[in-house]
C-alpha cells in the first residue's frame, strides 16, 4: 500500500520571540498513507502544517522539511501547488465572492487539460451533490459544512501528491463531520497521500493508517492508528475514556 517517503520533517522548531511553539518535531508520511496528527488545542499542530507550507507569520524556523525528496525551504504557495502539494486550511479559505464553479476552476489553475478539469468538476459534484445544486451560488453564501466540501474539492482539483487537511471537522454539525470523513477515507483509498490535523481524535485514528500525538509543541507518541485507538494513554487524554 505504501511506498516512498513523500514528506519528511526532521528537528522542526518554531519560535515566536521567546515562545517555542514547536520543539523539535520529527514526522514522516509515506506514499499512499493517511497519517493523522492529533492533540489538544494549542499543541502546535497547525503551526507544524503552516511550517510545511511556508505560511507562518514572522518567526524563527529551524530543522528540515523535505517533500518528494527535495527541500521546501523558500518555496512559494504557487510553487507548492505546481509541485502537487495542496492544503485545506483551518477555516476553509474559500473565495467568497466567486461561485462554487469558479472556486473549483481556481483549484485547477495549474492544469491545462480542459476535458480532464471538466470531468473532475463533475466527479466532485457527484461526491458533493449539494455543491452541484448550488454551483452558480457565491461561495460566501454557503454553510460551514458546504464551504468545507468546496475547500476539499478545490484542493483535489489540483491532483495533489500530498493533501494537507487542517481541522476539517471544526465547527461542523455531526452529520456533516460524518460526510467529510467519509470523503477523506475515499480520497485515501484512491491512493492520495494525506496528512490530517484533527481535534476529533477518534474519527481521525479510525480513518488513518498511522498517527502522531502532539502535546505542548512536541511529538509524544506515534504508531499504528488502530493500536493507538486502544492505547490507554490516548483513550484517557483524547477519547474521553
SVG drawing of the C-alpha trace seen along z (x, -y; Angstrom):
<svg xmlns="http://www.w3.org/2000/svg" viewBox="-30 -39 47 41">
<polyline fill="none" stroke="black" stroke-width="0.4" points="0.0,0.0 2.7,-2.5 5.9,-3.3 8.4,-6.1 8.7,-8.9 6.5,-11.9 7.1,-14.1 9.9,-14.1 10.2,-16.6 13.3,-16.5 14.1,-18.6 11.4,-21.2 11.5,-24.1 9.3,-27.2 9.6,-30.1 8.0,-33.5 10.4,-35.6 10.9,-33.6 7.8,-31.4 8.6,-27.9 5.5,-26.8 7.1,-23.7 10.1,-22.0 12.0,-19.6 9.3,-17.6 10.2,-14.6 7.4,-13.3 7.1,-11.4 4.4,-10.5 4.9,-7.8 3.2,-7.4 -0.4,-6.3 -0.6,-6.8 -3.2,-8.7 -1.3,-10.0 -3.0,-12.0 -1.6,-14.5 -3.8,-14.7 -3.5,-16.7 -5.2,-19.4 -5.9,-22.9 -2.6,-24.9 -0.4,-21.8 1.4,-23.1 -0.4,-21.1 -1.5,-24.0 1.9,-25.7 3.5,-22.5 1.3,-22.5 2.0,-26.2 5.7,-25.5 5.3,-22.9 3.5,-25.4 5.7,-28.4 2.6,-30.4 3.8,-31.2 3.9,-34.8 7.4,-36.2 9.2,-33.7 12.3,-31.6 12.1,-28.2 14.8,-25.5 15.0,-22.0 14.4,-20.4 11.2,-19.8 11.6,-17.6 8.8,-16.8 9.3,-14.2 13.0,-14.2 13.6,-17.9 13.5,-20.7 10.5,-23.0 12.6,-25.9 11.7,-29.2 9.0,-27.6 6.1,-30.0 2.4,-28.9 2.3,-28.9 5.3,-26.6 3.8,-24.2 0.7,-23.8 2.8,-23.3 4.7,-20.6 1.4,-18.9 1.1,-19.8 -2.3,-21.2 -3.7,-22.3 -7.2,-22.8 -6.6,-25.4 -8.4,-25.7 -11.4,-28.0 -11.7,-26.7 -10.5,-29.8 -12.8,-29.6 -13.1,-32.6 -16.3,-34.0 -17.0,-36.4 -16.6,-33.6 -19.2,-31.0 -18.7,-27.4 -17.7,-26.5 -15.2,-29.3 -13.7,-28.1 -13.2,-24.7 -11.7,-26.1 -9.2,-28.0 -8.2,-24.7 -7.2,-23.5 -5.4,-26.7 -2.0,-24.8 -3.7,-22.3 -4.3,-22.8 -6.3,-19.6 -9.7,-21.3 -11.6,-18.0 -10.0,-16.5 -10.8,-19.6 -14.5,-19.4 -14.6,-15.7 -13.1,-16.3 -15.7,-19.1 -18.5,-16.6 -16.7,-14.0 -16.7,-16.2 -20.3,-17.3 -21.2,-13.6 -19.4,-13.3 -21.0,-16.5 -24.4,-16.8 -25.1,-19.9 -22.3,-21.8 -23.8,-20.9 -27.3,-22.1 -25.7,-25.5 -22.9,-25.6 -23.8,-29.2 -24.1,-30.5 -21.4,-32.6 -19.2,-30.6 -19.7,-33.1 -23.4,-32.2 -22.7,-28.5 -22.9,-27.0 -19.7,-26.0 -20.1,-22.4 -20.7,-23.2 -17.6,-25.5 -15.6,-22.6 -16.8,-20.4 -15.9,-23.1 -12.4,-23.7 -11.7,-19.9 -12.9,-19.6 -11.0,-22.7 -7.8,-21.3 -8.3,-17.9 -8.8,-19.6 -5.0,-20.2 -4.4,-16.4 -2.2,-16.7 0.5,-14.1 0.2,-15.3 -3.0,-16.7 -2.8,-18.6 -6.0,-18.9 -6.2,-21.3 -9.1,-20.6 -11.6,-19.7 -14.4,-18.8 -14.1,-22.0 -17.4,-23.8 -19.4,-21.4 -22.7,-19.6 -22.2,-15.8 -23.9,-14.7 -21.5,-16.9 -18.5,-15.7 -19.5,-12.1 -19.7,-13.1 -16.3,-14.9 -14.6,-11.8 -16.3,-9.5 -14.8,-11.6 -11.3,-11.7 -11.4,-7.9 -12.5,-7.6 -9.7,-10.0 -7.2,-7.9 -8.4,-4.8 -7.7,-6.5 -4.1,-6.5 -3.7,-10.2 -1.3,-10.7 -2.8,-12.7 -1.6,-14.4 -4.6,-15.2 -4.5,-17.5 -7.7,-16.9 -9.1,-17.5 -11.6,-14.7 -9.0,-12.0 -11.4,-9.1 -12.5,-9.8 -9.0,-10.7 -7.4,-7.5 -10.3,-5.4 -9.6,-6.8 -5.7,-6.8 -3.0,-4.3 -0.6,-5.9 -0.9,-8.6 1.2,-11.0 0.2,-12.7 1.4,-16.3 1.5,-18.0 3.0,-21.4 5.0,-21.6 6.4,-18.1 5.5,-14.7 4.9,-12.5 3.7,-9.3 3.4,-7.8 2.5,-4.5 -0.2,-2.4 -3.5,-4.2 -5.5,-1.2 -3.2,-0.4 -3.3,-4.0 -7.1,-3.8 -6.8,-1.2 -3.8,-2.8 -4.9,-3.7 -3.0,-7.0 -4.7,-8.1 -8.0,-6.9 -7.7,-8.9 -6.3,-12.1 -8.1,-12.3 -11.0,-9.9 -12.7,-10.7 -12.5,-7.1"/>
</svg>
